[in-house]
Amino acid sequence: MMLRDALVGTWTLVSYTERSLPDGPVTYPHGPDALGLIMYTPDGHMSAQIMTHSRPPYDRPVASGGTAEESAAAATGYLATAARTRSTYPPATSTTTSWCRYCRTGSATYKSGTANSMVSS
């Protein structure tokens, strides 16, 4: 089985870390208890979503319901990207606008419904 075929499906985030430099300190930008999913489709697309566990709720339960401060906190606490798996950089969409201009070293570990795991750097 090819690696691409083995990755098809939905994976649950185990951890997410970043380093500003390859030998820099490890940070947890969405906290040690970040939540997330990554999905790979058979036709070569991926979508990843990572969220800070403790994001505060909006004052009203609708997408546009937050104050300016609540909206800023929501955006800071959420990372989303989507791309073709054969050309993930630059991504097709991303909440992180600087990804096209700067190189960061990051690692996200996911697990499927079984004991499988993967690390993406």
PDB file as gemmi writes it, atoms N, CA and C in Angstrom:
CRYST1    1.000    1.000    1.000  90.00  90.00  90.00 P 1                      
ATOM      1  N   MET A   1       0.845  -1.172   0.000  1.00  0.00           N  
ATOM      2  CA  MET A   1       0.000   0.000   0.000  1.00  0.00           C  
ATOM      3  C   MET A   1       0.897   1.244   0.000  1.00  0.00           C  
ATOM      4  N   MET A   2       0.546   2.214  -0.832  1.00  0.00           N  
ATOM      5  CA  MET A   2       1.290   3.464  -0.881  1.00  0.00           C  
ATOM      6  C   MET A   2       0.928   4.333   0.324  1.00  0.00           C  
ATOM      7  N   LEU A   3       1.853   5.183   0.747  1.00  0.00           N  
ATOM      8  CA  LEU A   3       1.605   6.062   1.880  1.00  0.00           C  
ATOM      9  C   LEU A   3       0.363   6.920   1.655  1.00  0.00           C  
ATOM     10  N   ARG A   4       0.189   7.438   0.445  1.00  0.00           N  
ATOM     11  CA  ARG A   4      -0.975   8.272   0.146  1.00  0.00           C  
ATOM     12  C   ARG A   4      -2.275   7.520   0.446  1.00  0.00           C  
ATOM     13  N   ASP A   5      -2.352   6.265   0.061  1.00  0.00           N  
ATOM     14  CA  ASP A   5      -3.556   5.473   0.322  1.00  0.00           C  
ATOM     15  C   ASP A   5      -3.759   5.233   1.817  1.00  0.00           C  
ATOM     16  N   ALA A   6      -2.655   5.053   2.543  1.00  0.00           N  
ATOM     17  CA  ALA A   6      -2.757   4.802   3.981  1.00  0.00           C  
ATOM     18  C   ALA A   6      -3.225   6.030   4.751  1.00  0.00           C  
ATOM     19  N   LEU A   7      -3.013   7.229   4.207  1.00  0.00           N  
ATOM     20  CA  LEU A   7      -3.389   8.457   4.900  1.00  0.00           C  
ATOM     21  C   LEU A   7      -4.827   8.899   4.640  1.00  0.00           C  
ATOM     22  N   VAL A   8      -5.472   8.349   3.637  1.00  0.00           N  
ATOM     23  CA  VAL A   8      -6.838   8.762   3.303  1.00  0.00           C  
ATOM     24  C   VAL A   8      -7.750   8.540   4.506  1.00  0.00           C  
ATOM     25  N   GLY A   9      -8.509   9.576   4.838  1.00  0.00           N  
ATOM     26  CA  GLY A   9      -9.428   9.507   5.966  1.00  0.00           C  
ATOM     27  C   GLY A   9      -9.292  10.722   6.854  1.00  0.00           C  
ATOM     28  N   THR A  10      -9.853  10.634   8.034  1.00  0.00           N  
ATOM     29  CA  THR A  10      -9.831  11.723   9.010  1.00  0.00           C  
ATOM     30  C   THR A  10      -8.987  11.309  10.204  1.00  0.00           C  
ATOM     31  N   TRP A  11      -8.110  12.200  10.608  1.00  0.00           N  
ATOM     32  CA  TRP A  11      -7.193  11.955  11.721  1.00  0.00           C  
ATOM     33  C   TRP A  11      -7.440  13.004  12.801  1.00  0.00           C  
ATOM     34  N   THR A  12      -7.325  12.592  14.064  1.00  0.00           N  
ATOM     35  CA  THR A  12      -7.525  13.478  15.208  1.00  0.00           C  
ATOM     36  C   THR A  12      -6.177  13.964  15.722  1.00  0.00           C  
ATOM     37  N   LEU A  13      -6.090  15.264  16.019  1.00  0.00           N  
ATOM     38  CA  LEU A  13      -4.854  15.857  16.512  1.00  0.00           C  
ATOM     39  C   LEU A  13      -4.460  15.285  17.865  1.00  0.00           C  
ATOM     40  N   VAL A  14      -3.198  14.926  18.007  1.00  0.00           N  
ATOM     41  CA  VAL A  14      -2.643  14.494  19.286  1.00  0.00           C  
ATOM     42  C   VAL A  14      -1.855  15.650  19.905  1.00  0.00           C  
ATOM     43  N   SER A  15      -1.022  16.338  19.096  1.00  0.00           N  
ATOM     44  CA  SER A  15      -0.285  17.503  19.587  1.00  0.00           C  
ATOM     45  C   SER A  15       0.112  18.391  18.419  1.00  0.00           C  
ATOM     46  N   TYR A  16       0.342  19.671  18.721  1.00  0.00           N  
ATOM     47  CA  TYR A  16       0.792  20.625  17.717  1.00  0.00           C  
ATOM     48  C   TYR A  16       1.863  21.509  18.343  1.00  0.00           C  
ATOM     49  N   THR A  17       3.054  21.540  17.714  1.00  0.00           N  
ATOM     50  CA  THR A  17       4.162  22.357  18.198  1.00  0.00           C  
ATOM     51  C   THR A  17       4.727  23.175  17.052  1.00  0.00           C  
ATOM     52  N   GLU A  18       5.446  24.247  17.402  1.00  0.00           N  
ATOM     53  CA  GLU A  18       6.145  25.061  16.410  1.00  0.00           C  
ATOM     54  C   GLU A  18       7.526  25.417  16.934  1.00  0.00           C  
ATOM     55  N   ARG A  19       8.414  25.696  15.973  1.00  0.00           N  
ATOM     56  CA  ARG A  19       9.740  26.252  16.265  1.00  0.00           C  
ATOM     57  C   ARG A  19       9.957  27.395  15.286  1.00  0.00           C  
ATOM     58  N   SER A  20      10.442  28.541  15.750  1.00  0.00           N  
ATOM     59  CA  SER A  20      10.741  29.655  14.855  1.00  0.00           C  
ATOM     60  C   SER A  20      11.972  29.354  13.997  1.00  0.00           C  
ATOM     61  N   LEU A  21      12.887  28.583  14.541  1.00  0.00           N  
ATOM     62  CA  LEU A  21      14.094  28.154  13.837  1.00  0.00           C  
ATOM     63  C   LEU A  21      14.230  26.650  14.036  1.00  0.00           C  
ATOM     64  N   PRO A  22      14.904  25.946  13.115  1.00  0.00           N  
ATOM     65  CA  PRO A  22      15.036  24.490  13.265  1.00  0.00           C  
ATOM     66  C   PRO A  22      15.600  24.048  14.613  1.00  0.00           C  
ATOM     67  N   ASP A  23      16.500  24.841  15.196  1.00  0.00           N  
ATOM     68  CA  ASP A  23      17.063  24.472  16.496  1.00  0.00           C  
ATOM     69  C   ASP A  23      16.511  25.342  17.631  1.00  0.00           C  
ATOM     70  N   GLY A  24      15.433  26.080  17.356  1.00  0.00           N  
ATOM     71  CA  GLY A  24      14.817  26.947  18.360  1.00  0.00           C  
ATOM     72  C   GLY A  24      13.984  26.163  19.359  1.00  0.00           C  
ATOM     73  N   PRO A  25      13.517  26.852  20.382  1.00  0.00           N  
ATOM     74  CA  PRO A  25      12.706  26.168  21.394  1.00  0.00           C  
ATOM     75  C   PRO A  25      11.338  25.761  20.837  1.00  0.00           C  
ATOM     76  N   VAL A  26      10.835  24.657  21.344  1.00  0.00           N  
ATOM     77  CA  VAL A  26       9.510  24.168  20.969  1.00  0.00           C  
ATOM     78  C   VAL A  26       8.464  24.990  21.704  1.00  0.00           C  
ATOM     79  N   THR A  27       7.438  25.445  20.970  1.00  0.00           N  
ATOM     80  CA  THR A  27       6.330  26.169  21.591  1.00  0.00           C  
ATOM     81  C   THR A  27       5.025  25.460  21.243  1.00  0.00           C  
ATOM     82  N   TYR A  28       4.005  25.736  22.022  1.00  0.00           N  
ATOM     83  CA  TYR A  28       2.664  25.201  21.807  1.00  0.00           C  
ATOM     84  C   TYR A  28       1.736  26.380  21.534  1.00  0.00           C  
ATOM     85  N   PRO A  29       1.683  26.887  20.284  1.00  0.00           N  
ATOM     86  CA  PRO A  29       0.915  28.098  20.004  1.00  0.00           C  
ATOM     87  C   PRO A  29      -0.579  27.977  20.277  1.00  0.00           C  
ATOM     88  N   HIS A  30      -1.111  26.772  20.294  1.00  0.00           N  
ATOM     89  CA  HIS A  30      -2.530  26.565  20.606  1.00  0.00           C  
ATOM     90  C   HIS A  30      -2.693  25.786  21.906  1.00  0.00           C  
ATOM     91  N   GLY A  31      -1.646  25.815  22.725  1.00  0.00           N  
ATOM     92  CA  GLY A  31      -1.666  25.155  24.023  1.00  0.00           C  
ATOM     93  C   GLY A  31      -1.384  23.665  23.922  1.00  0.00           C  
ATOM     94  N   PRO A  32      -1.032  23.055  25.044  1.00  0.00           N  
ATOM     95  CA  PRO A  32      -0.724  21.620  25.049  1.00  0.00           C  
ATOM     96  C   PRO A  32      -1.954  20.735  24.844  1.00  0.00           C  
ATOM     97  N   ASP A  33      -3.151  21.340  24.940  1.00  0.00           N  
ATOM     98  CA  ASP A  33      -4.398  20.578  24.784  1.00  0.00           C  
ATOM     99  C   ASP A  33      -5.180  21.014  23.547  1.00  0.00           C  
ATOM    100  N   ALA A  34      -4.463  21.437  22.494  1.00  0.00           N  
ATOM    101  CA  ALA A  34      -5.110  21.874  21.253  1.00  0.00           C  
ATOM    102  C   ALA A  34      -5.993  20.765  20.685  1.00  0.00           C  
ATOM    103  N   LEU A  35      -7.047  21.184  19.990  1.00  0.00           N  
ATOM    104  CA  LEU A  35      -7.964  20.254  19.333  1.00  0.00           C  
ATOM    105  C   LEU A  35      -7.784  20.378  17.829  1.00  0.00           C  
ATOM    106  N   GLY A  36      -7.977  19.280  17.085  1.00  0.00           N  
ATOM    107  CA  GLY A  36      -7.879  19.413  15.645  1.00  0.00           C  
ATOM    108  C   GLY A  36      -8.146  18.143  14.874  1.00  0.00           C  
ATOM    109  N   LEU A  37      -8.322  18.335  13.577  1.00  0.00           N  
ATOM    110  CA  LEU A  37      -8.542  17.247  12.624  1.00  0.00           C  
ATOM    111  C   LEU A  37      -7.747  17.545  11.357  1.00  0.00           C  
ATOM    112  N   ILE A  38      -7.351  16.504  10.668  1.00  0.00           N  
ATOM    113  CA  ILE A  38      -6.811  16.631   9.321  1.00  0.00           C  
ATOM    114  C   ILE A  38      -7.487  15.559   8.481  1.00  0.00           C  
ATOM    115  N   MET A  39      -7.877  15.947   7.269  1.00  0.00           N  
ATOM    116  CA  MET A  39      -8.567  15.013   6.379  1.00  0.00           C  
ATOM    117  C   MET A  39      -7.811  14.926   5.053  1.00  0.00           C  
ATOM    118  N   TYR A  40      -7.638  13.710   4.576  1.00  0.00           N  
ATOM    119  CA  TYR A  40      -7.056  13.453   3.261  1.00  0.00           C  
ATOM    120  C   TYR A  40      -8.092  12.723   2.425  1.00  0.00           C  
ATOM    121  N   THR A  41      -8.305  13.203   1.204  1.00  0.00           N  
ATOM    122  CA  THR A  41      -9.280  12.570   0.314  1.00  0.00           C  
ATOM    123  C   THR A  41      -8.561  11.695  -0.708  1.00  0.00           C  
ATOM    124  N   PRO A  42      -9.258  10.707  -1.261  1.00  0.00           N  
ATOM    125  CA  PRO A  42      -8.646   9.830  -2.263  1.00  0.00           C  
ATOM    126  C   PRO A  42      -8.199  10.575  -3.525  1.00  0.00           C  
ATOM    127  N   ASP A  43      -8.834  11.713  -3.823  1.00  0.00           N  
ATOM    128  CA  ASP A  43      -8.468  12.438  -5.045  1.00  0.00           C  
ATOM    129  C   ASP A  43      -7.384  13.493  -4.813  1.00  0.00           C  
ATOM    130  N   GLY A  44      -6.704  13.461  -3.653  1.00  0.00           N  
ATOM    131  CA  GLY A  44      -5.522  14.288  -3.453  1.00  0.00           C  
ATOM    132  C   GLY A  44      -5.711  15.639  -2.800  1.00  0.00           C  
ATOM    133  N   HIS A  45      -6.718  15.798  -1.974  1.00  0.00           N  
ATOM    134  CA  HIS A  45      -6.917  17.049  -1.243  1.00  0.00           C  
ATOM    135  C   HIS A  45      -6.724  16.813   0.249  1.00  0.00           C  
ATOM    136  N   MET A  46      -6.326  17.875   0.951  1.00  0.00           N  
ATOM    137  CA  MET A  46      -6.232  17.801   2.408  1.00  0.00           C  
ATOM    138  C   MET A  46      -6.831  19.052   3.010  1.00  0.00           C  
ATOM    139  N   SER A  47      -7.326  18.924   4.231  1.00  0.00           N  
ATOM    140  CA  SER A  47      -7.837  20.045   4.996  1.00  0.00           C  
ATOM    141  C   SER A  47      -7.462  19.805   6.449  1.00  0.00           C  
ATOM    142  N   ALA A  48      -6.847  20.805   7.082  1.00  0.00           N  
ATOM    143  CA  ALA A  48      -6.452  20.687   8.487  1.00  0.00           C  
ATOM    144  C   ALA A  48      -7.056  21.838   9.279  1.00  0.00           C  
ATOM    145  N   GLN A  49      -7.525  21.533  10.472  1.00  0.00           N  
ATOM    146  CA  GLN A  49      -8.135  22.507  11.378  1.00  0.00           C  
ATOM    147  C   GLN A  49      -7.534  22.277  12.762  1.00  0.00           C  
ATOM    148  N   ILE A  50      -6.971  23.326  13.366  1.00  0.00           N  
ATOM    149  CA  ILE A  50      -6.415  23.230  14.716  1.00  0.00           C  
ATOM    150  C   ILE A  50      -6.960  24.399  15.525  1.00  0.00           C  
ATOM    151  N   MET A  51      -7.390  24.119  16.760  1.00  0.00           N  
ATOM    152  CA  MET A  51      -8.051  25.125  17.577  1.00  0.00           C  
ATOM    153  C   MET A  51      -7.512  25.112  19.006  1.00  0.00           C  
ATOM    154  N   THR A  52      -7.335  26.308  19.563  1.00  0.00           N  
ATOM    155  CA  THR A  52      -7.009  26.436  20.977  1.00  0.00           C  
ATOM    156  C   THR A  52      -8.217  25.954  21.773  1.00  0.00           C  
ATOM    157  N   HIS A  53      -7.977  25.057  22.722  1.00  0.00           N  
ATOM    158  CA  HIS A  53      -9.058  24.443  23.495  1.00  0.00           C  
ATOM    159  C   HIS A  53      -9.874  25.461  24.274  1.00  0.00           C  
ATOM    160  N   SER A  54      -9.245  26.495  24.782  1.00  0.00           N  
ATOM    161  CA  SER A  54      -9.922  27.428  25.690  1.00  0.00           C  
ATOM    162  C   SER A  54     -10.374  28.729  25.026  1.00  0.00           C  
ATOM    163  N   ARG A  55     -10.698  28.691  23.721  1.00  0.00           N  
ATOM    164  CA  ARG A  55     -11.190  29.918  23.078  1.00  0.00           C  
ATOM    165  C   ARG A  55     -12.485  30.368  23.733  1.00  0.00           C  
ATOM    166  N   PRO A  56     -12.606  31.673  24.027  1.00  0.00           N  
ATOM    167  CA  PRO A  56     -13.846  32.147  24.669  1.00  0.00           C  
ATOM    168  C   PRO A  56     -15.009  32.152  23.668  1.00  0.00           C  
ATOM    169  N   PRO A  57     -16.228  31.928  24.148  1.00  0.00           N  
ATOM    170  CA  PRO A  57     -17.394  31.939  23.251  1.00  0.00           C  
ATOM    171  C   PRO A  57     -17.766  33.370  22.853  1.00  0.00           C  
ATOM    172  N   TYR A  58     -18.459  33.493  21.734  1.00  0.00           N  
ATOM    173  CA  TYR A  58     -19.018  34.789  21.323  1.00  0.00           C  
ATOM    174  C   TYR A  58     -20.161  35.169  22.243  1.00  0.00           C  
ATOM    175  N   ASP A  59     -20.517  36.463  22.239  1.00  0.00           N  
ATOM    176  CA  ASP A  59     -21.628  36.917  23.061  1.00  0.00           C  
ATOM    177  C   ASP A  59     -22.969  36.438  22.528  1.00  0.00           C  
ATOM    178  N   ARG A  60     -23.032  36.084  21.230  1.00  0.00           N  
ATOM    179  CA  ARG A  60     -24.254  35.515  20.628  1.00  0.00           C  
ATOM    180  C   ARG A  60     -23.854  34.244  19.880  1.00  0.00           C  
ATOM    181  N   PRO A  61     -24.668  33.209  19.871  1.00  0.00           N  
ATOM    182  CA  PRO A  61     -24.299  31.918  19.283  1.00  0.00           C  
ATOM    183  C   PRO A  61     -24.449  31.838  17.754  1.00  0.00           C  
ATOM    184  N   VAL A  62     -23.891  32.814  17.055  1.00  0.00           N  
ATOM    185  CA  VAL A  62     -23.882  32.788  15.587  1.00  0.00           C  
ATOM    186  C   VAL A  62     -22.479  33.184  15.126  1.00  0.00           C  
ATOM    187  N   ALA A  63     -22.107  32.818  13.906  1.00  0.00           N  
ATOM    188  CA  ALA A  63     -20.758  33.082  13.417  1.00  0.00           C  
ATOM    189  C   ALA A  63     -20.378  34.552  13.447  1.00  0.00           C  
ATOM    190  N   SER A  64     -21.335  35.434  13.213  1.00  0.00           N  
ATOM    191  CA  SER A  64     -21.055  36.866  13.228  1.00  0.00           C  
ATOM    192  C   SER A  64     -21.389  37.510  14.565  1.00  0.00           C  
ATOM    193  N   GLY A  65     -21.575  36.712  15.611  1.00  0.00           N  
ATOM    194  CA  GLY A  65     -22.070  37.220  16.882  1.00  0.00           C  
ATOM    195  C   GLY A  65     -21.051  37.811  17.812  1.00  0.00           C  
ATOM    196  N   GLY A  66     -19.764  37.746  17.483  1.00  0.00           N  
ATOM    197  CA  GLY A  66     -18.753  38.214  18.409  1.00  0.00           C  
ATOM    198  C   GLY A  66     -18.466  39.694  18.335  1.00  0.00           C  
ATOM    199  N   THR A  67     -18.001  40.236  19.453  1.00  0.00           N  
ATOM    200  CA  THR A  67     -17.502  41.604  19.472  1.00  0.00           C  
ATOM    201  C   THR A  67     -16.165  41.608  18.725  1.00  0.00           C  
ATOM    202  N   ALA A  68     -15.601  42.779  18.488  1.00  0.00           N  
ATOM    203  CA  ALA A  68     -14.298  42.867  17.816  1.00  0.00           C  
ATOM    204  C   ALA A  68     -13.235  42.106  18.611  1.00  0.00           C  
ATOM    205  N   GLU A  69     -13.252  42.206  19.924  1.00  0.00           N  
ATOM    206  CA  GLU A  69     -12.285  41.506  20.769  1.00  0.00           C  
ATOM    207  C   GLU A  69     -12.497  39.989  20.712  1.00  0.00           C  
ATOM    208  N   GLU A  70     -13.771  39.554  20.752  1.00  0.00           N  
ATOM    209  CA  GLU A  70     -14.067  38.118  20.669  1.00  0.00           C  
ATOM    210  C   GLU A  70     -13.668  37.558  19.312  1.00  0.00           C  
ATOM    211  N   SER A  71     -13.906  38.313  18.264  1.00  0.00           N  
ATOM    212  CA  SER A  71     -13.524  37.865  16.922  1.00  0.00           C  
ATOM    213  C   SER A  71     -12.012  37.759  16.786  1.00  0.00           C  
ATOM    214  N   ALA A  72     -11.281  38.700  17.341  1.00  0.00           N  
ATOM    215  CA  ALA A  72      -9.815  38.647  17.302  1.00  0.00           C  
ATOM    216  C   ALA A  72      -9.300  37.434  18.067  1.00  0.00           C  
ATOM    217  N   ALA A  73      -9.868  37.155  19.233  1.00  0.00           N  
ATOM    218  CA  ALA A  73      -9.446  35.988  20.013  1.00  0.00           C  
ATOM    219  C   ALA A  73      -9.774  34.691  19.281  1.00  0.00           C  
ATOM    220  N   ALA A  74     -10.926  34.654  18.622  1.00  0.00           N  
ATOM    221  CA  ALA A  74     -11.313  33.460  17.869  1.00  0.00           C  
ATOM    222  C   ALA A  74     -10.344  33.215  16.714  1.00  0.00           C  
ATOM    223  N   ALA A  75      -9.977  34.275  15.998  1.00  0.00           N  
ATOM    224  CA  ALA A  75      -9.055  34.128  14.868  1.00  0.00           C  
ATOM    225  C   ALA A  75      -7.670  33.725  15.335  1.00  0.00           C  
ATOM    226  N   THR A  76      -7.192  34.301  16.424  1.00  0.00           N  
ATOM    227  CA  THR A  76      -5.873  33.959  16.954  1.00  0.00           C  
ATOM    228  C   THR A  76      -5.823  32.505  17.421  1.00  0.00           C  
ATOM    229  N   GLY A  77      -6.934  32.001  17.891  1.00  0.00           N  
ATOM    230  CA  GLY A  77      -6.977  30.647  18.434  1.00  0.00           C  
ATOM    231  C   GLY A  77      -7.370  29.576  17.436  1.00  0.00           C  
ATOM    232  N   TYR A  78      -7.303  29.881  16.132  1.00  0.00           N  
ATOM    233  CA  TYR A  78      -7.735  28.902  15.137  1.00  0.00           C  
ATOM    234  C   TYR A  78      -6.787  28.892  13.948  1.00  0.00           C  
ATOM    235  N   LEU A  79      -6.453  27.718  13.486  1.00  0.00           N  
ATOM    236  CA  LEU A  79      -5.588  27.538  12.330  1.00  0.00           C  
ATOM    237  C   LEU A  79      -6.298  26.610  11.363  1.00  0.00           C  
ATOM    238  N   ALA A  80      -6.441  27.038  10.123  1.00  0.00           N  
ATOM    239  CA  ALA A  80      -7.090  26.210   9.108  1.00  0.00           C  
ATOM    240  C   ALA A  80      -6.310  26.335   7.809  1.00  0.00           C  
ATOM    241  N   THR A  81      -6.160  25.230   7.105  1.00  0.00           N  
ATOM    242  CA  THR A  81      -5.487  25.251   5.813  1.00  0.00           C  
ATOM    243  C   THR A  81      -6.037  24.126   4.951  1.00  0.00           C  
ATOM    244  N   ALA A  82      -5.980  24.315   3.649  1.00  0.00           N  
ATOM    245  CA  ALA A  82      -6.423  23.296   2.702  1.00  0.00           C  
ATOM    246  C   ALA A  82      -5.565  23.393   1.454  1.00  0.00           C  
ATOM    247  N   ALA A  83      -5.307  22.250   0.829  1.00  0.00           N  
ATOM    248  CA  ALA A  83      -4.450  22.250  -0.356  1.00  0.00           C  
ATOM    249  C   ALA A  83      -4.545  20.916  -1.080  1.00  0.00           C  
ATOM    250  N   ARG A  84      -3.976  20.863  -2.265  1.00  0.00           N  
ATOM    251  CA  ARG A  84      -3.751  19.598  -2.950  1.00  0.00           C  
ATOM    252  C   ARG A  84      -2.579  18.941  -2.236  1.00  0.00           C  
ATOM    253  N   THR A  85      -2.613  17.656  -2.011  1.00  0.00           N  
ATOM    254  CA  THR A  85      -1.552  17.000  -1.256  1.00  0.00           C  
ATOM    255  C   THR A  85      -0.232  16.947  -2.007  1.00  0.00           C  
ATOM    256  N   ARG A  86      -0.241  17.080  -3.303  1.00  0.00           N  
ATOM    257  CA  ARG A  86       1.015  17.076  -4.058  1.00  0.00           C  
ATOM    258  C   ARG A  86       1.669  18.447  -4.102  1.00  0.00           C  
ATOM    259  N   SER A  87       0.960  19.490  -3.690  1.00  0.00           N  
ATOM    260  CA  SER A  87       1.529  20.839  -3.686  1.00  0.00           C  
ATOM    261  C   SER A  87       0.968  21.618  -2.503  1.00  0.00           C  
ATOM    262  N   THR A  88       1.409  21.280  -1.284  1.00  0.00           N  
ATOM    263  CA  THR A  88       0.833  21.885  -0.092  1.00  0.00           C  
ATOM    264  C   THR A  88       1.389  23.264   0.222  1.00  0.00           C  
ATOM    265  N   TYR A  89       2.473  23.698  -0.406  1.00  0.00           N  
ATOM    266  CA  TYR A  89       3.027  25.039  -0.146  1.00  0.00           C  
ATOM    267  C   TYR A  89       3.209  25.778  -1.438  1.00  0.00           C  
ATOM    268  N   PRO A  90       2.642  26.980  -1.597  1.00  0.00           N  
ATOM    269  CA  PRO A  90       1.756  27.577  -0.604  1.00  0.00           C  
ATOM    270  C   PRO A  90       0.407  26.878  -0.615  1.00  0.00           C  
ATOM    271  N   PRO A  91      -0.267  26.881   0.520  1.00  0.00           N  
ATOM    272  CA  PRO A  91      -1.575  26.230   0.568  1.00  0.00           C  
ATOM    273  C   PRO A  91      -2.602  26.964  -0.288  1.00  0.00           C  
ATOM    274  N   ALA A  92      -3.642  26.264  -0.669  1.00  0.00           N  
ATOM    275  CA  ALA A  92      -4.724  26.881  -1.439  1.00  0.00           C  
ATOM    276  C   ALA A  92      -5.478  27.894  -0.586  1.00  0.00           C  
ATOM    277  N   THR A  93      -5.722  27.564   0.679  1.00  0.00           N  
ATOM    278  CA  THR A  93      -6.354  28.478   1.624  1.00  0.00           C  
ATOM    279  C   THR A  93      -5.676  28.322   2.974  1.00  0.00           C  
ATOM    280  N   SER A  94      -5.671  29.378   3.755  1.00  0.00           N  
ATOM    281  CA  SER A  94      -5.081  29.302   5.090  1.00  0.00           C  
ATOM    282  C   SER A  94      -5.487  30.516   5.909  1.00  0.00           C  
ATOM    283  N   THR A  95      -5.693  30.317   7.208  1.00  0.00           N  
ATOM    284  CA  THR A  95      -5.916  31.446   8.094  1.00  0.00           C  
ATOM    285  C   THR A  95      -4.598  32.119   8.457  1.00  0.00           C  
ATOM    286  N   THR A  96      -3.480  31.473   8.160  1.00  0.00           N  
ATOM    287  CA  THR A  96      -2.157  32.025   8.444  1.00  0.00           C  
ATOM    288  C   THR A  96      -1.614  32.661   7.167  1.00  0.00           C  
ATOM    289  N   THR A  97      -1.788  33.962   7.031  1.00  0.00           N  
ATOM    290  CA  THR A  97      -1.432  34.652   5.791  1.00  0.00           C  
ATOM    291  C   THR A  97       0.067  34.693   5.537  1.00  0.00           C  
ATOM    292  N   SER A  98       0.881  34.587   6.557  1.00  0.00           N  
ATOM    293  CA  SER A  98       2.336  34.677   6.373  1.00  0.00           C  
ATOM    294  C   SER A  98       2.972  33.380   5.891  1.00  0.00           C  
ATOM    295  N   TRP A  99       2.236  32.280   5.807  1.00  0.00           N  
ATOM    296  CA  TRP A  99       2.839  31.018   5.396  1.00  0.00           C  
ATOM    297  C   TRP A  99       3.458  31.097   4.014  1.00  0.00           C  
ATOM    298  N   CYS A 100       2.976  31.973   3.175  1.00  0.00           N  
ATOM    299  CA  CYS A 100       3.542  32.097   1.842  1.00  0.00           C  
ATOM    300  C   CYS A 100       4.855  32.867   1.863  1.00  0.00           C  
ATOM    301  N   ARG A 101       5.147  33.606   2.922  1.00  0.00           N  
ATOM    302  CA  ARG A 101       6.332  34.454   2.969  1.00  0.00           C  
ATOM    303  C   ARG A 101       7.421  33.963   3.907  1.00  0.00           C  
ATOM    304  N   TYR A 102       7.093  33.194   4.917  1.00  0.00           N  
ATOM    305  CA  TYR A 102       8.079  32.792   5.916  1.00  0.00           C  
ATOM    306  C   TYR A 102       8.088  31.277   6.069  1.00  0.00           C  
ATOM    307  N   CYS A 103       9.225  30.759   6.418  1.00  0.00           N  
ATOM    308  CA  CYS A 103       9.352  29.320   6.656  1.00  0.00           C  
ATOM    309  C   CYS A 103       9.369  29.086   8.156  1.00  0.00           C  
ATOM    310  N   ARG A 104       8.530  28.198   8.621  1.00  0.00           N  
ATOM    311  CA  ARG A 104       8.504  27.810  10.032  1.00  0.00           C  
ATOM    312  C   ARG A 104       8.641  26.304  10.098  1.00  0.00           C  
ATOM    313  N   THR A 105       9.168  25.838  11.176  1.00  0.00           N  
ATOM    314  CA  THR A 105       9.238  24.410  11.411  1.00  0.00           C  
ATOM    315  C   THR A 105       8.145  24.070  12.404  1.00  0.00           C  
ATOM    316  N   GLY A 106       7.248  23.187  12.002  1.00  0.00           N  
ATOM    317  CA  GLY A 106       6.147  22.816  12.880  1.00  0.00           C  
ATOM    318  C   GLY A 106       5.926  21.325  12.861  1.00  0.00           C  
ATOM    319  N   SER A 107       5.205  20.839  13.825  1.00  0.00           N  
ATOM    320  CA  SER A 107       4.911  19.422  13.894  1.00  0.00           C  
ATOM    321  C   SER A 107       3.514  19.230  14.454  1.00  0.00           C  
ATOM    322  N   ALA A 108       2.732  18.427  13.778  1.00  0.00           N  
ATOM    323  CA  ALA A 108       1.398  18.091  14.258  1.00  0.00           C  
ATOM    324  C   ALA A 108       1.290  16.578  14.237  1.00  0.00           C  
ATOM    325  N   THR A 109       0.883  15.994  15.323  1.00  0.00           N  
ATOM    326  CA  THR A 109       0.742  14.550  15.417  1.00  0.00           C  
ATOM    327  C   THR A 109      -0.745  14.224  15.483  1.00  0.00           C  
ATOM    328  N   TYR A 110      -1.182  13.305  14.627  1.00  0.00           N  
ATOM    329  CA  TYR A 110      -2.587  12.927  14.543  1.00  0.00           C  
ATOM    330  C   TYR A 110      -2.734  11.436  14.770  1.00  0.00           C  
ATOM    331  N   LYS A 111      -3.927  11.015  15.130  1.00  0.00           N  
ATOM    332  CA  LYS A 111      -4.223   9.588  15.229  1.00  0.00           C  
ATOM    333  C   LYS A 111      -5.563   9.320  14.570  1.00  0.00           C  
ATOM    334  N   SER A 112      -5.679   8.168  13.961  1.00  0.00           N  
ATOM    335  CA  SER A 112      -6.951   7.778  13.351  1.00  0.00           C  
ATOM    336  C   SER A 112      -7.779   7.067  14.409  1.00  0.00           C  
ATOM    337  N   GLY A 113      -8.873   6.471  13.983  1.00  0.00           N  
ATOM    338  CA  GLY A 113      -9.696   5.717  14.905  1.00  0.00           C  
ATOM    339  C   GLY A 113      -9.014   4.469  15.413  1.00  0.00           C  
ATOM    340  N   THR A 114      -7.907   4.099  14.780  1.00  0.00           N  
ATOM    341  CA  THR A 114      -7.127   2.947  15.245  1.00  0.00           C  
ATOM    342  C   THR A 114      -5.890   3.462  15.956  1.00  0.00           C  
ATOM    343  N   ALA A 115      -4.912   2.634  16.155  1.00  0.00           N  
ATOM    344  CA  ALA A 115      -3.693   3.027  16.845  1.00  0.00           C  
ATOM    345  C   ALA A 115      -2.672   3.695  15.926  1.00  0.00           C  
ATOM    346  N   ASN A 116      -3.040   3.973  14.676  1.00  0.00           N  
ATOM    347  CA  ASN A 116      -2.109   4.598  13.753  1.00  0.00           C  
ATOM    348  C   ASN A 116      -1.818   6.038  14.175  1.00  0.00           C  
ATOM    349  N   SER A 117      -0.635   6.522  13.824  1.00  0.00           N  
ATOM    350  CA  SER A 117      -0.319   7.919  14.068  1.00  0.00           C  
ATOM    351  C   SER A 117       0.597   8.410  12.968  1.00  0.00           C  
ATOM    352  N   MET A 118       0.669   9.737  12.819  1.00  0.00           N  
ATOM    353  CA  MET A 118       1.554  10.310  11.833  1.00  0.00           C  
ATOM    354  C   MET A 118       2.063  11.637  12.362  1.00  0.00           C  
ATOM    355  N   VAL A 119       3.195  12.085  11.843  1.00  0.00           N  
ATOM    356  CA  VAL A 119       3.748  13.382  12.185  1.00  0.00           C  
ATOM    357  C   VAL A 119       3.956  14.142  10.901  1.00  0.00           C  
ATOM    358  N   SER A 120       3.482  15.363  10.842  1.00  0.00           N  
ATOM    359  CA  SER A 120       3.638  16.222   9.677  1.00  0.00           C  
ATOM    360  C   SER A 120       4.535  17.371  10.064  1.00  0.00           C  
ATOM    361  N   SER A 121       5.609  17.573   9.325  1.00  0.00           N  
ATOM    362  CA  SER A 121       6.512  18.689   9.627  1.00  0.00           C  
ATOM    363  C   SER A 121       6.574  19.635   8.464  1.00  0.00           C  
TER     364      SER A 121                                                      
END                                                                             
